[in-house]
Amino acid sequence: MTSESPHMSDHHAGLERAEPGQVRIRRALLSVSDKTGIVDFARGLTELGVEIVSTGGTARELSAAGIAVRSIEDFTGFPEIMDGRVKTLHPRLYAGLLARRDDVEHLRAAAEQEIEPVDLVCVNLYPFEATLARGDASVEDIIENIDIGGPTMIRAAAKNHLFAAVVVDPADYERVLGELHESQGHLSPSTREHLAASAFATTARYDASISTWFAMRTHEGFPPHWRDAYEKVSDLRYGENPHQRAAFYARVGSPTHLLDGVKQLHGKELSFNNLLDLNSARELVEDFSEPACVIVKHNNPCGCATGESVLDAYQRAFACDPMSAYGGVIALNRRVDAQCARALSGQFIEVLLAPGFDEDALAVLGEKKNVRLLELPEWPAPSHEVEGKPVIGGQLVQTRDVVSETREQMQVLSTSAPSEQQWEDMLFAWRVCRHVRSNAIVIACDGATIGIGAGQMSRVDAVRIAIEKAQAAQPERLQGSALASDAFFPFPDGPELALKAGVTAIIQPGGSVRDEAVVAAADAAGAAMVATGVRHFRH
């Protein structure tokens, strides 16, 4: 429909006085990049007697569906120009959006300028994030997908939400239409506020993505300003403790997140601690291509092993510390069959993650009503983005720690050169050690942990705990085992304890002022000692 005047519609021209939250929706401006559901939304508005104003591709799509549309050029009296870069940036639109309907001076100014009201704006933005995520977009393409008019309309309507409603999410279309039908064209103040909050979150996220892209292009290392946006994935049962509320948010623009592609097949809702442990288990099991199992308790691995099968890996990981494995979180990198399920069902498990479960395996594990069974058929490639840790009033940000050092880069410190089996055990222990909280000690044998000492203030105490764990569960495997330490030994007492217990190969970063005494302890026992030159603290 087109009015005869470029400034005034045939219908309900001019702004009418109204109290906050009492404006009836009579005119809506629709301008969306994501056209999911927009035709049905526009049709629903039209059935309520709402006039539709629209722009560009949205107007064409609505017209093709038989919906009467008034063009933005007709509404503003100004054409779309510059390939659509300028189409909604006009005072006639923003006066209609920003006017307070309970302010006499606003109504007087609107009448003098023949301003038409806009009661609802439905906008979503140019796909900047999707364009960036493609990986092959040119700088010009990325720049052209920075929306200007969209965020401006959203912010104007959100600021004035008591008089102008804003809808940015197709998921809200049905709810908004339902309320309009029930309330004769009105939206409640609480709905308007909810929509405004969603709108400002949308523009904040959008600007954060753009800001971060520019920052990473124009600065080496960490830029002076860092903007991140997060979207809620799910509410959680509770936080670290039952009296704490919690939710899981994923970073916008991240190629993957902890629960991306994960389907829960059974069990209670996930808690904060479940996800912390699941994150640790996933990160460690993803280090292995062969069948592997990781058991995590209180955000530390208490068992890790590779094996000929996933059942073999699980049994070897469980044998490391059966007592601590009780109530743990388990990650497997192979599909679970009935035989493996029967073995798993013999212990109390909080969470079990695997690429898949056979039907008979699900039947076995489903008998445990509380175990959370998580399926991740397509494991994404590990993401090595920067990571942040919250502190009072801020965030500490760092690049993600990755074990990239190879055997060829390491230095044999001892007189005795390691055998091939010792190399294999040391390198396995070294990979696991990165995932253990500092001070961290891992003792391993034949591709399986047999003792782990975690989170100790003293490194010699971590060694003592790892030995005690091994002696309690698998004392026979200590003889000839390998030990990894996440940082250097400040004194020879730690290695001496391990060597006396039966360890015959030690891998550590080296670099202590007492390295000579530490190596001498290994030589005195005829053991092998290797320096990696890199430490892997995990606080």
BAPA-316029 format. One line per 4 residues: number of its first residue (from 1); for each residue x, y, z of C-alpha. Coordinates in Angstrom, 2 decimals. Example, Ala and Ser with C-alpha at 12.3 -4.5 7.8 and 13.67 -1.06 7.14 Angstrom:
REM residues 2
1	12.30/-4.50/7.80 | 13.67/-1.06/7.14
//
This chain:
REM residues 539
1	0.00/0.00/0.00 | 1.29/3.50/-0.79 | -0.11/6.72/0.68 | -0.65/9.81/-1.44
5	1.46/11.95/0.88 | 5.13/11.09/1.27 | 4.88/11.92/4.96 | 1.46/10.80/6.15
9	-0.30/7.44/5.99 | -4.00/7.13/5.20 | -4.29/5.24/8.52 | -4.01/6.66/12.06
13	-1.64/9.55/11.19 | 0.12/11.29/14.06 | 1.12/10.30/17.56 | -1.62/9.83/20.15
17	-1.15/10.43/23.84 | -0.64/7.21/25.82 | 0.70/6.20/29.19 | 3.82/3.98/29.43
21	3.08/0.43/28.35 | -0.37/1.35/26.99 | 0.46/1.98/23.31 | -1.57/-0.17/20.95
25	0.51/-1.71/18.15 | -0.80/-0.16/14.92 | 2.31/0.16/12.79 | 5.35/-2.16/12.60
29	8.62/-1.81/10.73 | 10.07/-5.15/9.61 | 13.66/-5.35/8.34 | 15.44/-8.68/8.80
33	18.46/-10.52/7.40 | 17.35/-13.84/8.90 | 13.92/-14.25/7.35 | 12.99/-17.34/9.39
37	9.31/-17.01/10.29 | 9.00/-13.41/9.10 | 6.18/-14.07/6.63 | 4.01/-15.73/9.28
41	4.85/-12.97/11.77 | 3.92/-10.24/9.27 | 0.74/-12.05/8.32 | -0.23/-12.36/11.98
45	0.36/-8.63/12.49 | -1.69/-7.79/9.39 | -4.59/-9.88/10.69 | -4.52/-7.67/13.80
49	-4.85/-4.56/11.63 | -1.19/-3.56/11.95 | 0.30/-1.62/9.04 | 3.56/-3.14/7.79
53	6.47/-0.90/6.76 | 9.47/-2.71/5.35 | 12.79/-2.43/3.55 | 14.60/-4.04/0.63
57	14.64/-7.81/0.57 | 12.23/-8.13/3.49 | 9.63/-6.02/1.65 | 10.05/-8.12/-1.50
61	9.62/-11.37/0.43 | 6.49/-10.14/2.19 | 5.00/-8.78/-1.03 | 5.67/-12.08/-2.79
65	3.70/-13.78/-0.01 | 0.71/-11.51/-0.68 | 1.19/-9.26/2.36 | 0.48/-5.55/1.94
69	3.70/-3.64/2.56 | 4.44/0.06/2.72 | 7.98/0.86/1.56 | 10.44/2.67/3.79
73	10.86/5.28/1.03 | 7.17/6.08/1.27 | 7.34/6.30/5.04 | 10.39/8.59/5.21
77	9.98/10.41/1.90 | 13.61/9.53/1.16 | 14.88/6.76/-1.16 | 17.14/3.85/-0.25
81	20.58/4.84/-1.57 | 24.19/3.68/-1.72 | 23.38/0.00/-2.30 | 21.17/-0.04/0.78
85	23.78/1.43/3.12 | 21.33/4.27/3.77 | 17.67/3.34/3.97 | 16.36/3.69/7.54
89	18.67/6.42/8.85 | 16.11/9.22/8.77 | 14.68/11.54/11.46 | 11.09/10.77/10.42
93	11.64/7.16/11.52 | 13.57/7.94/14.70 | 11.18/10.64/15.83 | 8.39/8.10/15.46
97	10.40/5.56/17.45 | 11.81/7.78/20.21 | 8.86/10.03/21.03 | 7.44/9.66/24.50
101	3.69/9.40/24.11 | 3.08/10.88/27.57 | 5.17/14.01/26.95 | 3.21/17.03/25.66
105	6.30/18.63/24.13 | 7.19/15.43/22.26 | 3.64/15.21/20.89 | 3.70/18.88/19.88
109	7.01/18.49/18.02 | 5.73/15.35/16.29 | 2.56/17.14/15.18 | 4.55/20.09/13.82
113	6.77/17.77/11.77 | 3.90/15.45/10.77 | 5.68/12.50/12.40 | 4.01/9.11/12.12
117	4.44/6.71/15.04 | 6.25/3.38/14.80 | 4.90/1.10/17.49 | 6.97/-2.03/16.88
121	10.30/-2.72/15.22 | 11.28/-6.24/14.12 | 14.94/-6.30/13.15 | 17.79/-8.77/13.00
125	21.21/-7.85/11.82 | 23.51/-8.42/8.86 | 25.29/-11.76/9.40 | 28.68/-10.39/10.48
129	29.50/-13.38/12.70 | 28.41/-15.94/10.12 | 30.45/-14.18/7.43 | 33.50/-14.20/9.70
133	32.98/-17.85/10.63 | 33.09/-18.92/6.97 | 36.83/-18.41/7.03 | 37.06/-17.43/3.38
137	35.36/-14.02/3.44 | 37.33/-11.03/2.18 | 37.84/-7.97/4.33 | 35.44/-6.13/2.02
141	32.74/-8.78/2.55 | 33.24/-8.63/6.31 | 33.02/-4.83/6.36 | 29.85/-4.85/4.24
145	28.25/-7.16/6.79 | 28.59/-4.59/9.55 | 25.03/-3.39/10.06 | 24.45/0.29/10.85
149	20.74/1.00/10.50 | 19.70/-2.24/12.20 | 21.48/-1.65/15.53 | 20.34/1.97/15.50
153	16.69/0.99/15.10 | 17.01/-1.71/17.73 | 18.60/0.61/20.27 | 16.10/3.40/19.64
157	13.10/1.12/20.09 | 14.67/-0.62/23.10 | 15.47/2.70/24.78 | 11.86/3.80/24.30
161	10.41/0.35/25.02 | 7.55/1.73/27.11 | 6.16/3.21/23.91 | 7.86/1.29/21.05
165	8.30/-2.48/21.21 | 11.33/-4.23/19.68 | 11.63/-7.84/18.48 | 15.04/-9.23/17.48
169	14.64/-12.99/17.89 | 12.43/-15.14/15.63 | 11.84/-17.35/18.67 | 9.76/-14.48/20.13
173	7.41/-14.08/17.14 | 4.79/-16.57/18.29 | 4.74/-15.29/21.86 | 4.40/-11.66/20.77
177	1.56/-12.47/18.37 | -0.18/-14.50/21.04 | -0.09/-11.63/23.53 | -1.26/-9.13/20.92
181	-4.24/-11.36/20.12 | -5.13/-11.80/23.79 | -4.72/-8.10/24.69 | -6.34/-6.42/21.68
185	-3.04/-5.22/20.22 | -1.20/-4.37/23.44 | 2.04/-5.68/24.96 | 2.52/-5.62/28.72
189	5.32/-3.56/30.31 | 7.05/-6.79/31.43 | 7.02/-8.18/27.88 | 8.33/-4.88/26.52
193	11.14/-4.90/29.08 | 12.02/-8.51/28.28 | 12.17/-7.69/24.56 | 14.30/-4.60/25.25
197	16.76/-6.63/27.32 | 17.06/-9.15/24.48 | 17.56/-6.26/22.04 | 20.40/-4.64/23.98
201	22.03/-8.04/24.47 | 21.88/-8.52/20.69 | 23.57/-5.21/19.89 | 26.14/-5.72/22.66
205	27.03/-9.12/21.26 | 27.18/-7.74/17.73 | 29.44/-4.85/18.68 | 31.66/-7.17/20.74
209	32.23/-9.40/17.72 | 33.08/-6.45/15.50 | 35.30/-4.84/18.14 | 37.21/-8.09/18.70
213	37.72/-8.59/14.95 | 39.17/-5.09/14.55 | 41.29/-5.46/17.69 | 42.85/-8.70/16.49
217	43.62/-7.15/13.10 | 45.23/-4.02/14.44 | 47.24/-5.31/17.42 | 49.87/-7.94/17.96
221	49.35/-9.99/21.09 | 46.55/-8.89/23.41 | 44.78/-5.65/22.39 | 44.24/-2.79/24.87
225	40.49/-3.48/24.88 | 38.81/-6.89/24.76 | 35.11/-7.37/24.27 | 33.44/-10.75/24.59
229	29.82/-11.75/24.40 | 28.21/-14.90/25.75 | 24.92/-16.68/25.13 | 23.20/-18.91/27.66
233	23.23/-22.54/26.65 | 21.35/-23.87/29.66 | 20.49/-23.36/33.29 | 22.18/-25.80/35.66
237	20.81/-27.70/38.65 | 22.98/-25.64/40.98 | 26.47/-24.18/41.30 | 29.50/-25.53/43.12
241	27.17/-25.94/46.10 | 23.41/-26.56/46.16 | 22.64/-23.08/47.52 | 24.30/-21.42/44.50
245	22.40/-20.78/41.26 | 24.29/-21.44/38.02 | 24.06/-21.44/34.24 | 26.32/-22.33/31.32
249	27.14/-19.63/28.77 | 29.03/-20.17/25.53 | 31.29/-17.56/24.03 | 29.77/-16.04/20.90
253	31.84/-16.76/17.80 | 33.71/-19.68/19.33 | 34.01/-22.56/16.83 | 32.71/-24.97/19.46
257	31.83/-25.18/23.13 | 31.65/-27.80/25.86 | 28.11/-29.03/25.05 | 28.13/-28.31/21.32
261	26.73/-31.41/19.60 | 26.24/-33.21/22.92 | 22.92/-35.00/23.45 | 21.88/-36.13/26.91
265	20.31/-39.58/26.66 | 19.59/-40.30/30.32 | 19.83/-39.00/33.85 | 19.37/-35.85/35.90
269	20.15/-32.33/34.76 | 23.81/-31.35/34.70 | 25.30/-29.29/37.50 | 28.08/-26.70/37.59
273	30.59/-29.21/38.96 | 29.54/-31.81/36.37 | 30.47/-29.41/33.59 | 33.78/-28.43/35.19
277	34.75/-32.10/35.45 | 33.37/-32.87/31.98 | 35.52/-30.10/30.54 | 38.64/-31.56/32.15
281	37.79/-35.08/31.01 | 37.10/-34.00/27.44 | 40.28/-31.97/27.15 | 42.39/-34.91/28.30
285	40.71/-37.70/26.33 | 40.92/-35.57/23.17 | 44.72/-35.80/23.44 | 44.56/-39.46/22.37
289	43.72/-41.03/19.00 | 43.84/-44.62/20.29 | 41.03/-46.00/22.53 | 41.25/-43.98/25.74
293	39.41/-43.40/28.99 | 39.66/-40.55/31.49 | 38.07/-40.51/34.95 | 37.87/-37.10/36.62
297	37.02/-36.26/40.22 | 36.95/-32.74/41.64 | 38.39/-31.38/38.39 | 41.46/-33.64/38.46
301	42.02/-36.89/36.58 | 42.12/-39.81/39.01 | 42.69/-42.30/36.19 | 43.69/-42.20/32.54
305	44.64/-44.99/30.19 | 44.79/-46.09/26.60 | 44.02/-49.67/25.60 | 43.34/-52.16/22.86
309	39.63/-51.43/23.29 | 37.60/-48.86/25.18 | 36.76/-51.52/27.79 | 40.46/-52.23/28.25
313	41.16/-48.50/28.57 | 38.38/-48.08/31.13 | 39.52/-51.00/33.27 | 43.11/-49.75/33.28
317	42.05/-46.18/34.11 | 39.75/-47.38/36.91 | 42.53/-49.51/38.39 | 44.62/-46.38/39.03
321	42.46/-45.16/41.91 | 39.21/-47.12/42.39 | 38.30/-45.27/45.56 | 38.53/-41.79/44.00
325	36.74/-42.96/40.84 | 33.53/-43.34/42.87 | 31.11/-40.65/41.67 | 33.47/-39.50/38.95
329	32.96/-38.10/35.46 | 34.13/-40.43/32.69 | 34.99/-39.60/29.08 | 35.56/-42.34/26.49
333	36.63/-41.72/22.91 | 35.02/-44.89/21.51 | 31.45/-46.18/21.29 | 30.16/-48.11/24.34
337	28.96/-51.70/23.79 | 27.12/-53.97/26.20 | 30.28/-55.55/27.62 | 31.78/-52.17/28.41
341	28.44/-50.96/29.80 | 28.29/-53.88/32.23 | 31.76/-53.03/33.51 | 30.85/-49.35/33.85
345	27.62/-50.15/35.69 | 29.64/-51.73/38.47 | 30.59/-48.32/39.85 | 28.75/-45.10/40.71
349	29.19/-42.62/37.84 | 27.99/-39.02/37.79 | 28.48/-38.38/34.05 | 29.50/-40.62/31.17
353	30.46/-39.11/27.79 | 31.07/-41.23/24.70 | 30.68/-40.94/20.91 | 27.75/-43.36/21.06
357	26.02/-46.18/22.92 | 24.72/-49.48/21.55 | 21.06/-50.11/22.38 | 21.87/-52.97/24.74
361	24.50/-50.76/26.41 | 21.86/-48.09/27.00 | 19.57/-50.71/28.49 | 22.27/-51.70/30.98
365	23.32/-48.16/31.90 | 19.73/-46.90/31.94 | 19.08/-49.02/35.01 | 21.11/-46.44/36.92
369	18.53/-43.66/37.13 | 20.91/-40.88/38.15 | 23.83/-41.38/35.75 | 23.90/-38.72/33.07
373	24.64/-40.32/29.72 | 25.99/-37.87/27.15 | 26.50/-38.71/23.48 | 28.84/-36.75/21.22
377	28.85/-38.46/17.80 | 31.03/-35.88/16.03 | 33.91/-34.76/18.21 | 35.02/-31.30/17.06
381	38.66/-30.48/16.60 | 40.19/-29.12/19.83 | 39.92/-25.35/20.04 | 43.02/-23.42/21.10
385	41.48/-20.01/21.66 | 42.49/-17.73/24.50 | 41.05/-18.62/27.89 | 40.00/-16.41/30.77
389	39.84/-16.90/34.51 | 37.69/-14.54/36.58 | 39.27/-12.54/39.39 | 37.84/-9.76/41.54
393	36.54/-7.15/39.14 | 38.16/-8.59/36.04 | 39.49/-11.44/33.96 | 42.94/-12.94/33.54
397	43.38/-13.89/29.89 | 45.99/-16.20/28.39 | 46.59/-18.36/25.36 | 45.57/-21.96/25.93
401	48.30/-24.29/27.18 | 49.11/-27.03/24.68 | 51.76/-29.76/24.89 | 53.59/-29.14/21.62
405	57.12/-30.18/22.60 | 58.32/-33.39/20.96 | 60.70/-36.12/22.03 | 63.31/-34.75/19.63
409	63.24/-31.39/21.41 | 63.81/-32.92/24.84 | 67.17/-33.39/26.52 | 68.37/-36.54/28.27
413	69.99/-35.34/31.50 | 70.96/-38.66/33.04 | 73.85/-40.95/32.25 | 71.38/-43.73/31.41
417	69.51/-43.18/28.17 | 65.78/-44.09/28.32 | 64.62/-47.29/26.65 | 61.77/-47.14/24.11
421	59.31/-48.35/26.72 | 60.50/-45.69/29.16 | 60.10/-43.03/26.49 | 56.53/-44.18/25.82
425	55.62/-44.15/29.50 | 57.25/-40.78/30.13 | 55.53/-39.14/27.15 | 52.17/-40.60/28.17
429	52.62/-39.35/31.75 | 53.70/-35.94/30.42 | 50.51/-35.57/28.36 | 48.36/-36.44/31.35
433	50.34/-34.19/33.70 | 49.27/-31.02/31.87 | 45.69/-31.71/32.92 | 46.44/-32.20/36.62
437	46.30/-29.25/38.99 | 49.66/-28.01/40.25 | 51.75/-29.13/41.92 | 51.21/-32.18/39.73
441	52.89/-35.58/39.69 | 51.79/-38.46/37.44 | 53.18/-42.00/37.64 | 52.42/-44.23/34.64
445	53.15/-47.68/33.33 | 52.26/-49.26/29.97 | 49.96/-46.45/28.82 | 48.02/-46.10/32.06
449	48.28/-43.93/35.15 | 48.95/-45.81/38.38 | 49.33/-42.87/40.76 | 48.45/-39.15/40.61
453	49.36/-36.43/43.11 | 47.43/-33.21/42.47 | 47.05/-29.69/43.79 | 49.71/-29.78/46.48
457	51.57/-26.78/47.83 | 54.74/-28.89/48.05 | 56.04/-30.93/45.13 | 57.48/-33.61/47.39
461	54.00/-34.02/48.94 | 52.56/-34.50/45.45 | 55.17/-37.24/44.84 | 54.32/-38.88/48.15
465	50.57/-38.91/47.35 | 51.13/-40.33/43.86 | 53.27/-43.13/45.33 | 50.72/-43.86/48.05
469	47.94/-44.08/45.44 | 49.99/-46.51/43.36 | 50.97/-48.61/46.38 | 47.32/-48.84/47.48
473	45.93/-49.97/44.13 | 48.74/-51.47/42.00 | 51.97/-51.83/44.00 | 53.36/-54.41/41.58
477	53.32/-51.87/38.74 | 55.43/-49.28/40.51 | 58.63/-51.15/39.73 | 59.86/-49.87/36.37
481	57.27/-47.10/36.10 | 57.75/-43.55/34.79 | 57.04/-40.27/36.58 | 56.13/-36.85/35.14
485	56.35/-33.57/37.04 | 54.65/-30.45/35.65 | 57.51/-28.22/36.83 | 61.12/-28.71/37.87
489	62.14/-30.33/41.13 | 63.58/-27.66/43.46 | 65.34/-30.34/45.52 | 66.35/-33.99/44.94
493	63.99/-35.20/47.71 | 61.04/-35.71/45.33 | 62.94/-37.83/42.79 | 64.64/-39.76/45.60
497	61.25/-40.74/47.05 | 60.01/-41.89/43.63 | 63.17/-43.79/42.75 | 63.12/-45.59/46.08
501	59.51/-46.66/45.37 | 60.46/-48.23/42.02 | 60.25/-45.43/39.43 | 63.00/-45.83/36.83
505	62.32/-42.92/34.46 | 61.49/-39.27/35.20 | 60.38/-36.49/32.85 | 60.35/-32.89/34.06
509	60.95/-29.39/32.64 | 64.39/-28.89/34.23 | 65.79/-25.47/34.95 | 66.21/-25.59/38.73
513	69.32/-24.09/40.28 | 69.72/-27.54/41.88 | 69.36/-29.51/38.64 | 72.80/-31.01/39.15
517	71.74/-32.55/42.50 | 68.42/-33.71/41.04 | 70.13/-35.45/38.11 | 72.70/-36.94/40.46
521	69.87/-38.63/42.36 | 68.69/-40.26/39.13 | 72.20/-41.34/38.19 | 72.78/-42.82/41.64
525	69.72/-45.03/41.12 | 70.62/-45.88/37.51 | 67.42/-44.21/36.34 | 66.71/-42.15/33.22
529	65.84/-38.45/33.49 | 64.64/-36.21/30.66 | 64.14/-32.43/30.57 | 61.37/-31.00/28.38
533	62.40/-27.36/28.72 | 58.71/-26.40/29.14 | 56.52/-26.42/32.24 | 52.73/-26.91/32.31
537	51.22/-25.45/35.45 | 47.44/-25.72/35.81 | 46.09/-23.48/38.59
//
